[in-house]
Amino acid sequence: MKFISIAKKDFKELIRDRKGLAMILLFPLFFMLVFGFAFGGMGQSNQPHNLAVVNYDKGATMPITGETVNFGNNLTKVLEDSKYQDSDVHLFDVNLTTETEANKKLEAKDVDATLIIPENFSQSMVALITSTAQQPVTLGQNTSAQSSNATSTLIIRGDTGYIGFGTSQGILTGVLEQYKDTLVIQTRSAITGSPGVETTQYIQSKVEAISGTGSFTTFDFLAPGMIVFAILLLTTTVASALTREVEKGTLARLKLSNMTSFDLLFGGLLPWSLIAAVQVVILLIIAVLIGFHWQGGLNTLILALFVGIIGGIASISLGMIIAAFARNDHQASSLGTLISVPTSFLVGAFFPLPQIVIGHLWGQSFQIYDILPWTHVLYALRATLTFGGGWDAIAYHVGWAALLTAVLFVIGVVLFSRNRLRAEN
């Protein structure tokens, strides 16, 4: 088949162009090393921290008034209204959600932390208020009237190696302690003017790491982004190579053999896709050597290679589109860099982006960045390499990445065929 001959030709040219090949493989590696050693954590003061709240509280009845209360809702409102001292900026951007969705948001770094309010939280608060009102004790004394279900535990969950979680967890703990102490002091002061009981007898809190992230660092979140950045750089090289084929007359000679647009472009797709797979392997090895906590084994590597090839095809397709309009290889290179580097930032390769939801599909929020296939490639790589997820964890994003890549490839073939192949006839 003719596309096999094209693939062999392009592969041989890749091997001969040692400088270009070294640029493709070593340039992203340099960035991986720089970010790995230099990314010590970034935090912004006086900015709301994204907080997911899962409220299981079933409410309780106040013993004297008979009023039904839900302190889980009350606590959520307090978190929504809390602000930085001497500022109008809120401490948290609260997102009420389910535990499953909260875990997904934690993995994607859409939220910094999750607060899980237990179903007996209101019962504990009522027991705390009742004990404070009835017993004339001072802070630190025991209460024999404490019931077996009076103690509840608030769970603060997140990636314990992520700087955003560390900051949010500290602030959240402070707000929770202030919430409990304020309630006790107000209750007791209204009766006797003295402090109330020890709050930890009724309300406790603990920090819980999401699965597999107990020793994670910011670099563990960043490393898959560097792989996507490397894959995006293929755009520049492919655009230059295709434009060079036109300049050197190689394209005109190949067409004498009745070569079709599909033969040329699909044939060139094979070696470049192989390069994308090699990039995934090399950068993963380097990342592991400098501290990346790779989750999973061979299975996650195979999934990552599959995802990387899809991302590589998307970059190749973008390179075709650029080559369809570039006048020479230098212009193609410049356009490729001008497009691919900003795109790597737009897909969140280097830091989490603000949420801009434009709709919901199949129970998933669809953001404006999701129209780019590399966004889904990045999500899938993080899900499998950083969090050790299997096919079920990446199927949604792989499906979108494949669909958007197919669309991009068709556009690339049509534009390159019309502007380069047919124009040469």
Summary of the structure (lengths in Angstrom):
residues: 425
radius of gyration: 28.2
end to end distance: 22.9
largest distance: 99.4
contacts: 1431
relative contact order: 0.12
helix: 62%
strand: 11%
